[in-house]
Amino acid sequence: MNTLFPDYSVYPEGFIYHPDFITQQEESELLKEIEKLNLHTFIFQGYSAKRKVASFGFDWNFETRTLSKGVEIPSVFTPLIKRVASFIQKDESTIAELLVTEYPIDSVINWHRDAPPFDIIAGISLLSDCRFKLKPHEKAKQTKASTITIPVKRRSIYVLKGEARENWQHSISPVKERRVSITVRTLKQAL
């Protein structure tokens, strides 16, 4: 049945989606600041992905599977961090990483769970919408019917925590327009 509003009951426990998390003006200001960043091609296990990133706070090294302290999160992102922290009901000091990602047309993110040391994951979409997908991590539970596709709107936020974070994988379908995202992560344990 087609309805005007999404059926949030089908989301895994711990997945939260909220449209219009930021205003058009806030999006515009964030994009101006992001344009000033030095984004570089994301390298994953020797492969150059079709997206560019800038990471602040703690960095996960996919080659050595280690976490290290990186570049300080720029203060221009402080208001956003405060809002995200309030939304996920955590102190802003628990925000350990801020990742800016630029996706050109047709870029994707393949099925994955985020790096093991991170706990709560929050993503804010800028510039365009995307199709966010979830499926159980356990192979035996993966069926066509178990895959959930969520239209993630520009200026919205999604959160993965608990069950959705630990026992589900996520991916993003090829984007139709250039997209920018800001991903904010907390750590499972304080370092």
N, C-alpha and C positions, 0 to 999 in steps of 0.2 A: 504494500500500500504506500503510495506517495503522500507525504505529509509536508506541511510547511516547515516544521521544526524537526531536527534530527532526533532519533531515538537513542538517548544517552544510556539506556539500560543495556545496550548491546556492547558497550565498551568494557574492556577488562577492568577489574577493580584496580584503582590507583591511576587510571587515565582520566585526565581532566582536560576539557576543551572550553575555552571562553573566547567568543568573538569580540571584536572591538576592545581589545585590551589597552591599546593606545589610540590616540586621536590621529587624524591626518596631519595636524601640525607637529605633533611629537614624532611621527614617522618621518616627516620632512626634515626635521632637525637631526634626527639620528642618521638619516641617509647622508646629510651634509658632512657629518663627522666621520662617517664610514668612508666617504670619498677621500678623506685625508690619510687614511690608514695605508700601510704598505702590505697589501694582500699578496700572498704567494701561492703557487700551485700546491695543492695538497698531495703529499706522497704517502701512499699506503703500501707497505711491503714491496717497495721498489717500483710501484706502479704510480704514474702521474694521473691523478683523478681529474675529471673535467669540472673542477671547481677551484676557487681560490679562498684562502682562509687567513685569518690573523687570530692568534690565540693569546690570551692574557690570563694571568694567575697561574694555576698549576697546569703543566703540560704532561700528556701521556705519550710516551715514545712507543710506537707500534712495533718497532724493530727489536728493542731491548725489553719491552713490556715493563717499563719503569715509569714512575711518576716523579717529576721534579718541579721545583719552583721556577716559574718563567717570569716574563715581563709583567710588571704591576698592571692591574686593570686601570685604564685611564679614567680619571675623575669625571669625564664627560658622561660616563655610563652610570654614575652614582644614582641619579634619580630613578633610572630604570631598574637597577639592582634593588633599590629600596622597595619599589613597587612589586617586583617579582618575589622578593623575600616575604613581604606582607601577604601576597597571594598564596604562597606555599606554606605560610605560617611558620616561617623560620626567621631567625635573626639575620640581618644582612651580613654579619661577619661569617656566616656559614657558606656564603657564596665563594667557591674556590676557583671557578674558571668561568671565563666569558669568551666564547668563540664566535667570531663573525665569519660568515660563509657567503660567498657570492656564487650563485648558480647560473651559468649561461643557459640559453635555450637548449633543450634536449638533455640537460644533465640530470643525473639520477643519484640516489643513494641506495645502494643494494641492501639486502636484508642483513641486519646486525643488531646486537645489543651494545650499548655504550661501554667504554672501558671499565674494567672491574672496580677500580677504586672510587668511581663516582657513584653517588646515591641518587638524589632527585635530579631529574633532567627537565628543564623548561625551555621551550623554543618559541620565539616571537618571529612571525613572518612579516617581511617588509616587501614592498614593491609589487608583489603578485601573489596569487593563490597557488596552492599545490594540492596534490592528492597524497595523503599520508596513509600508509597501510600498516596494519598490525597482524601478526600471526603468532600462534603459540611457538615457543622455542623448542619444545619437545617434539621431535620428528613424528612420533606416533599420533600426536594430536593435530598435525598439520593436514588439513583438508581444504578443498576449495571453499567450503562453507565456513571454515574457521577463520578465513582471512576477512578482516574488517577494513573497509576503505572509508576514510574520513576526509571530506573536503575541508581543508584548512585555509581559511580566508586570510587575506592580507590584513595586518594589524591585530591578528588574534594571537592567543597563547595556547600552547598545549603543555601538559605536564605528565611525565612518566614517573611514578613512584611505586614502591611496594610490589605487588603482584605484576602490574603492567611493566615495571622496570626490570624485574628479575626473571620473569617467566614468559615474556613475550619479546619477539623481535619486531623491528619496524623498518620501513623503507619509504622512499619518496619516488613516485612515478616521474618519468621525464617531464620537466617543466616546460610549459608552452611559452612563457615569457621570462626574461631575466628576473631572478628572485634573489633576495638577500635575507639571511636569517641571523638572528642572535640567539645562541644557545648558552644557557646559564646552568652550571652544575654545582651541586654540593658534593662533599666527600663523605664516604661511609664512616671514616674515622678521622678525627682531627690529627694533623701532623705537627 
